[in-house]
Amino acid sequence: MTSHVKALTVAIVAALVLSACANTVRGVGRDVQQTADAVEDVAS
């Protein structure tokens, strides 16, 4: 493989990994928000 192909492959893999991380963080944020809403509903 040429160095250009290796660099492109690494860039694509990095982009996929980072997009998966972003989705995970977004999902955790939603879960935390839902938990806070549930606690607020019970408290009131």
C-alpha distance matrix in Angstrom:
0.0 3.7 6.5 8.1 6.3 6.7 10.1 11.0 10.5 12.6 15.0 15.6 16.2 18.5 20.4 21.0 22.3 24.5 25.9 26.9 28.6 30.5 31.8 32.9 34.8 36.4 37.5 39.0 40.8 42.3 43.4 45.1 46.8 48.1 49.4 51.1 52.7 53.9 55.4 57.1 58.6 60.0 61.4 63.3
3.7 0.0 3.8 5.4 5.4 6.4 8.7 10.1 10.8 12.6 14.4 15.7 16.8 18.5 20.2 21.6 22.9 24.5 26.1 27.5 29.0 30.6 32.2 33.5 35.1 36.6 38.1 39.6 41.1 42.8 44.1 45.6 47.2 48.7 50.0 51.6 53.2 54.6 56.0 57.5 59.2 60.7 61.9 63.7
6.5 3.8 0.0 3.8 5.5 5.0 6.1 8.6 9.8 10.5 12.2 14.2 15.3 16.3 18.3 20.1 21.0 22.3 24.3 25.9 26.9 28.5 30.5 31.7 32.9 34.6 36.3 37.5 38.9 40.8 42.2 43.4 45.0 46.8 48.0 49.4 51.1 52.7 53.9 55.3 57.1 58.7 59.7 61.5
8.1 5.4 3.8 0.0 3.8 5.4 5.1 6.1 8.6 9.9 10.5 12.3 14.3 15.3 16.5 18.5 20.0 21.0 22.6 24.5 25.8 26.9 28.8 30.5 31.6 33.0 34.8 36.4 37.5 39.3 40.9 42.2 43.5 45.3 46.8 48.1 49.6 51.3 52.7 53.9 55.7 57.4 58.5 60.1
6.3 5.4 5.5 3.8 0.0 3.8 5.4 5.1 6.1 8.6 9.8 10.6 12.3 14.1 15.3 16.6 18.4 19.9 21.2 22.8 24.5 25.8 27.3 28.9 30.5 31.8 33.3 35.0 36.4 37.9 39.4 40.9 42.4 43.8 45.4 46.9 48.3 49.8 51.4 52.8 54.3 56.0 57.3 58.9
6.7 6.4 5.0 5.4 3.8 0.0 3.8 5.4 5.1 6.2 8.6 10.0 10.6 12.2 14.3 15.5 16.5 18.3 20.1 21.3 22.6 24.4 26.1 27.2 28.7 30.4 31.9 33.2 34.8 36.6 37.8 39.2 40.9 42.4 43.7 45.2 46.9 48.3 49.7 51.2 52.9 54.4 55.6 57.4
10.1 8.7 6.1 5.1 5.4 3.8 0.0 3.8 5.4 5.2 6.2 8.7 10.0 10.5 12.3 14.4 15.4 16.4 18.3 20.1 21.1 22.5 24.5 25.9 27.0 28.6 30.4 31.7 33.0 34.9 36.3 37.5 39.1 40.9 42.2 43.4 45.1 46.8 48.1 49.4 51.2 52.8 53.9 55.6
11.0 10.1 8.6 6.1 5.1 5.4 3.8 0.0 3.8 5.5 5.0 6.2 8.6 9.8 10.6 12.4 14.3 15.3 16.6 18.5 20.1 21.1 22.8 24.6 25.9 27.1 28.8 30.5 31.7 33.3 35.0 36.4 37.7 39.3 40.9 42.3 43.7 45.4 46.9 48.1 49.7 51.5 52.7 54.3
10.5 10.8 9.8 8.6 6.1 5.1 5.4 3.8 0.0 3.8 5.4 5.2 6.2 8.5 9.9 10.8 12.4 14.3 15.5 16.8 18.6 20.2 21.5 22.9 24.7 26.0 27.4 29.0 30.6 32.1 33.4 35.0 36.6 38.0 39.4 41.0 42.5 43.9 45.5 47.0 48.5 50.0 51.4 53.1
12.6 12.6 10.5 9.9 8.6 6.2 5.2 5.5 3.8 0.0 3.8 5.5 5.2 6.0 8.6 10.0 10.5 12.1 14.2 15.4 16.5 18.3 20.2 21.2 22.6 24.4 25.9 27.1 28.7 30.5 31.7 33.1 34.8 36.4 37.6 39.1 40.8 42.3 43.6 45.1 46.8 48.3 49.4 51.3
15.0 14.4 12.2 10.5 9.8 8.6 6.2 5.0 5.4 3.8 0.0 3.8 5.5 5.1 6.2 8.7 9.9 10.5 12.2 14.3 15.4 16.5 18.5 20.1 21.1 22.5 24.4 25.9 27.0 28.8 30.4 31.7 33.1 34.9 36.3 37.6 39.1 40.9 42.2 43.4 45.2 46.9 48.0 49.6
15.6 15.7 14.2 12.3 10.6 10.0 8.7 6.2 5.2 5.5 3.8 0.0 3.8 5.4 5.1 6.3 8.7 10.0 10.7 12.5 14.4 15.5 16.8 18.6 20.2 21.3 22.8 24.7 26.0 27.4 29.0 30.6 31.9 33.3 35.0 36.5 37.8 39.4 41.0 42.3 43.8 45.6 46.9 48.5
16.2 16.8 15.3 14.3 12.3 10.6 10.0 8.6 6.2 5.2 5.5 3.8 0.0 3.8 5.4 5.2 6.2 8.6 10.0 10.7 12.5 14.4 15.6 16.8 18.6 20.2 21.3 22.9 24.6 26.1 27.3 28.9 30.6 31.9 33.3 35.0 36.5 37.8 39.3 40.9 42.4 43.9 45.3 47.1
18.5 18.5 16.3 15.3 14.1 12.2 10.5 9.8 8.5 6.0 5.1 5.4 3.8 0.0 3.8 5.4 5.1 6.1 8.6 9.9 10.6 12.3 14.4 15.4 16.6 18.4 20.1 21.2 22.7 24.6 25.9 27.1 28.8 30.5 31.7 33.1 34.8 36.4 37.6 39.1 40.9 42.4 43.5 45.3
20.4 20.2 18.3 16.5 15.3 14.3 12.3 10.6 9.9 8.6 6.2 5.1 5.4 3.8 0.0 3.8 5.5 5.2 6.1 8.6 9.9 10.6 12.4 14.3 15.4 16.5 18.4 20.1 21.2 22.8 24.5 25.9 27.1 28.8 30.5 31.7 33.1 34.9 36.4 37.6 39.2 41.0 42.2 43.7
21.0 21.6 20.1 18.5 16.6 15.5 14.4 12.4 10.8 10.0 8.7 6.3 5.2 5.4 3.8 0.0 3.8 5.5 5.2 6.2 8.7 10.0 10.8 12.5 14.5 15.5 16.7 18.6 20.2 21.4 22.8 24.6 26.0 27.3 28.9 30.6 31.8 33.3 35.0 36.4 37.8 39.4 40.9 42.5
22.3 22.9 21.0 20.0 18.4 16.5 15.4 14.3 12.4 10.5 9.9 8.7 6.2 5.1 5.5 3.8 0.0 3.8 5.5 5.2 6.4 8.8 10.1 10.7 12.5 14.4 15.5 16.7 18.6 20.3 21.3 22.8 24.6 26.0 27.2 28.9 30.5 31.8 33.2 34.8 36.5 37.8 39.2 41.0
24.5 24.5 22.3 21.0 19.9 18.3 16.4 15.3 14.3 12.1 10.5 10.0 8.6 6.1 5.2 5.5 3.8 0.0 3.8 5.4 5.0 6.3 8.8 9.8 10.6 12.4 14.3 15.4 16.6 18.6 20.1 21.2 22.7 24.5 25.9 27.1 28.8 30.5 31.7 33.0 34.8 36.5 37.5 39.2
25.9 26.1 24.3 22.6 21.2 20.1 18.3 16.6 15.5 14.2 12.2 10.7 10.0 8.6 6.1 5.2 5.5 3.8 0.0 3.8 5.4 5.1 6.3 8.7 10.0 10.6 12.4 14.4 15.4 16.7 18.6 20.2 21.3 22.8 24.6 25.9 27.2 28.9 30.5 31.7 33.2 35.0 36.3 37.8
26.9 27.5 25.9 24.5 22.8 21.3 20.1 18.5 16.8 15.4 14.3 12.5 10.7 9.9 8.6 6.2 5.2 5.4 3.8 0.0 3.8 5.4 5.2 6.3 8.8 9.9 10.6 12.5 14.4 15.5 16.6 18.5 20.1 21.2 22.7 24.5 25.9 27.1 28.8 30.4 31.7 33.3 34.8 36.5
28.6 29.0 26.9 25.8 24.5 22.6 21.1 20.1 18.6 16.5 15.4 14.4 12.5 10.6 9.9 8.7 6.4 5.0 5.4 3.8 0.0 3.8 5.4 5.1 6.2 8.6 9.8 10.6 12.4 14.3 15.3 16.6 18.4 20.0 21.1 22.6 24.4 25.8 27.1 28.6 30.4 31.8 32.9 34.8
30.5 30.6 28.5 26.9 25.8 24.4 22.5 21.1 20.2 18.3 16.5 15.5 14.4 12.3 10.6 10.0 8.8 6.3 5.1 5.4 3.8 0.0 3.8 5.4 5.2 6.1 8.6 10.0 10.6 12.5 14.3 15.4 16.6 18.5 20.1 21.2 22.7 24.5 25.9 27.0 28.8 30.6 31.6 33.2
31.8 32.2 30.5 28.8 27.3 26.1 24.5 22.8 21.5 20.2 18.5 16.8 15.6 14.4 12.4 10.8 10.1 8.8 6.3 5.2 5.4 3.8 0.0 3.8 5.5 5.1 6.1 8.7 9.8 10.6 12.4 14.3 15.4 16.6 18.4 20.0 21.1 22.6 24.5 25.7 27.0 28.8 30.3 31.8
32.9 33.5 31.7 30.5 28.9 27.2 25.9 24.6 22.9 21.2 20.1 18.6 16.8 15.4 14.3 12.5 10.7 9.8 8.7 6.3 5.1 5.4 3.8 0.0 3.8 5.4 5.1 6.2 8.6 9.9 10.6 12.3 14.3 15.4 16.5 18.4 20.0 21.1 22.6 24.3 25.8 27.2 28.6 30.5
34.8 35.1 32.9 31.6 30.5 28.7 27.0 25.9 24.7 22.6 21.1 20.2 18.6 16.6 15.4 14.5 12.5 10.6 10.0 8.8 6.2 5.2 5.5 3.8 0.0 3.8 5.4 5.1 6.2 8.7 9.9 10.6 12.3 14.3 15.3 16.5 18.4 20.0 21.1 22.5 24.4 25.9 26.9 28.7
36.4 36.6 34.6 33.0 31.8 30.4 28.6 27.1 26.0 24.4 22.5 21.3 20.2 18.4 16.5 15.5 14.4 12.4 10.6 9.9 8.6 6.1 5.1 5.4 3.8 0.0 3.8 5.5 5.1 6.4 8.8 10.0 10.7 12.5 14.4 15.4 16.6 18.6 20.2 21.1 22.7 24.7 25.8 27.2
37.5 38.1 36.3 34.8 33.3 31.9 30.4 28.8 27.4 25.9 24.4 22.8 21.3 20.1 18.4 16.7 15.5 14.3 12.4 10.6 9.8 8.6 6.1 5.1 5.4 3.8 0.0 3.8 5.3 5.1 6.3 8.7 9.9 10.6 12.4 14.3 15.3 16.6 18.5 19.9 21.1 22.8 24.4 26.0
39.0 39.6 37.5 36.4 35.0 33.2 31.7 30.5 29.0 27.1 25.9 24.7 22.9 21.2 20.1 18.6 16.7 15.4 14.4 12.5 10.6 10.0 8.7 6.2 5.1 5.5 3.8 0.0 3.8 5.4 5.0 6.1 8.5 9.8 10.5 12.2 14.2 15.3 16.5 18.2 19.9 21.2 22.4 24.4
40.8 41.1 38.9 37.5 36.4 34.8 33.0 31.7 30.6 28.7 27.0 26.0 24.6 22.7 21.2 20.2 18.6 16.6 15.4 14.4 12.4 10.6 9.8 8.6 6.2 5.1 5.3 3.8 0.0 3.8 5.4 5.2 6.2 8.6 9.9 10.6 12.3 14.3 15.4 16.4 18.4 20.1 21.0 22.6
42.3 42.8 40.8 39.3 37.9 36.6 34.9 33.3 32.1 30.5 28.8 27.4 26.1 24.6 22.8 21.4 20.3 18.6 16.7 15.5 14.3 12.5 10.6 9.9 8.7 6.4 5.1 5.4 3.8 0.0 3.8 5.5 5.1 6.1 8.6 9.9 10.5 12.3 14.3 15.2 16.4 18.5 19.9 21.2
43.4 44.1 42.2 40.9 39.4 37.8 36.3 35.0 33.4 31.7 30.4 29.0 27.3 25.9 24.5 22.8 21.3 20.1 18.6 16.6 15.3 14.3 12.4 10.6 9.9 8.8 6.3 5.0 5.4 3.8 0.0 3.8 5.4 5.1 6.2 8.6 9.9 10.6 12.3 14.2 15.3 16.6 18.3 20.2
45.1 45.6 43.4 42.2 40.9 39.2 37.5 36.4 35.0 33.1 31.7 30.6 28.9 27.1 25.9 24.6 22.8 21.2 20.2 18.5 16.6 15.4 14.3 12.3 10.6 10.0 8.7 6.1 5.2 5.5 3.8 0.0 3.8 5.5 5.1 6.1 8.6 9.9 10.6 12.2 14.2 15.4 16.4 18.4
46.8 47.2 45.0 43.5 42.4 40.9 39.1 37.7 36.6 34.8 33.1 31.9 30.6 28.8 27.1 26.0 24.6 22.7 21.3 20.1 18.4 16.6 15.4 14.3 12.3 10.7 9.9 8.5 6.2 5.1 5.4 3.8 0.0 3.8 5.4 5.1 6.1 8.6 9.9 10.5 12.3 14.3 15.3 16.6
48.1 48.7 46.8 45.3 43.8 42.4 40.9 39.3 38.0 36.4 34.9 33.3 31.9 30.5 28.8 27.3 26.0 24.5 22.8 21.2 20.0 18.5 16.6 15.4 14.3 12.5 10.6 9.8 8.6 6.1 5.1 5.5 3.8 0.0 3.8 5.4 5.0 6.2 8.7 9.8 10.5 12.4 14.2 15.5
49.4 50.0 48.0 46.8 45.4 43.7 42.2 40.9 39.4 37.6 36.3 35.0 33.3 31.7 30.5 28.9 27.2 25.9 24.6 22.7 21.1 20.1 18.4 16.5 15.3 14.4 12.4 10.5 9.9 8.6 6.2 5.1 5.4 3.8 0.0 3.8 5.4 5.1 6.2 8.5 9.9 10.7 12.3 14.4
51.1 51.6 49.4 48.1 46.9 45.2 43.4 42.3 41.0 39.1 37.6 36.5 35.0 33.1 31.7 30.6 28.9 27.1 25.9 24.5 22.6 21.2 20.0 18.4 16.5 15.4 14.3 12.2 10.6 9.9 8.6 6.1 5.1 5.4 3.8 0.0 3.8 5.4 5.1 6.1 8.6 10.0 10.5 12.3
52.7 53.2 51.1 49.6 48.3 46.9 45.1 43.7 42.5 40.8 39.1 37.8 36.5 34.8 33.1 31.8 30.5 28.8 27.2 25.9 24.4 22.7 21.1 20.0 18.4 16.6 15.3 14.2 12.3 10.5 9.9 8.6 6.1 5.0 5.4 3.8 0.0 3.8 5.5 5.1 6.2 8.7 9.9 10.7
53.9 54.6 52.7 51.3 49.8 48.3 46.8 45.4 43.9 42.3 40.9 39.4 37.8 36.4 34.9 33.3 31.8 30.5 28.9 27.1 25.8 24.5 22.6 21.1 20.0 18.6 16.6 15.3 14.3 12.3 10.6 9.9 8.6 6.2 5.1 5.4 3.8 0.0 3.8 5.4 5.1 6.3 8.6 10.1
55.4 56.0 53.9 52.7 51.4 49.7 48.1 46.9 45.5 43.6 42.2 41.0 39.3 37.6 36.4 35.0 33.2 31.7 30.5 28.8 27.1 25.9 24.5 22.6 21.1 20.2 18.5 16.5 15.4 14.3 12.3 10.6 9.9 8.7 6.2 5.1 5.5 3.8 0.0 3.8 5.4 5.2 6.1 8.7
57.1 57.5 55.3 53.9 52.8 51.2 49.4 48.1 47.0 45.1 43.4 42.3 40.9 39.1 37.6 36.4 34.8 33.0 31.7 30.4 28.6 27.0 25.7 24.3 22.5 21.1 19.9 18.2 16.4 15.2 14.2 12.2 10.5 9.8 8.5 6.1 5.1 5.4 3.8 0.0 3.8 5.5 5.1 6.3
58.6 59.2 57.1 55.7 54.3 52.9 51.2 49.7 48.5 46.8 45.2 43.8 42.4 40.9 39.2 37.8 36.5 34.8 33.2 31.7 30.4 28.8 27.0 25.8 24.4 22.7 21.1 19.9 18.4 16.4 15.3 14.2 12.3 10.5 9.9 8.6 6.2 5.1 5.4 3.8 0.0 3.8 5.5 5.4
60.0 60.7 58.7 57.4 56.0 54.4 52.8 51.5 50.0 48.3 46.9 45.6 43.9 42.4 41.0 39.4 37.8 36.5 35.0 33.3 31.8 30.6 28.8 27.2 25.9 24.7 22.8 21.2 20.1 18.5 16.6 15.4 14.3 12.4 10.7 10.0 8.7 6.3 5.2 5.5 3.8 0.0 3.8 5.5
61.4 61.9 59.7 58.5 57.3 55.6 53.9 52.7 51.4 49.4 48.0 46.9 45.3 43.5 42.2 40.9 39.2 37.5 36.3 34.8 32.9 31.6 30.3 28.6 26.9 25.8 24.4 22.4 21.0 19.9 18.3 16.4 15.3 14.2 12.3 10.5 9.9 8.6 6.1 5.1 5.5 3.8 0.0 3.8
63.3 63.7 61.5 60.1 58.9 57.4 55.6 54.3 53.1 51.3 49.6 48.5 47.1 45.3 43.7 42.5 41.0 39.2 37.8 36.5 34.8 33.2 31.8 30.5 28.7 27.2 26.0 24.4 22.6 21.2 20.2 18.4 16.6 15.5 14.4 12.3 10.7 10.1 8.7 6.3 5.4 5.5 3.8 0.0
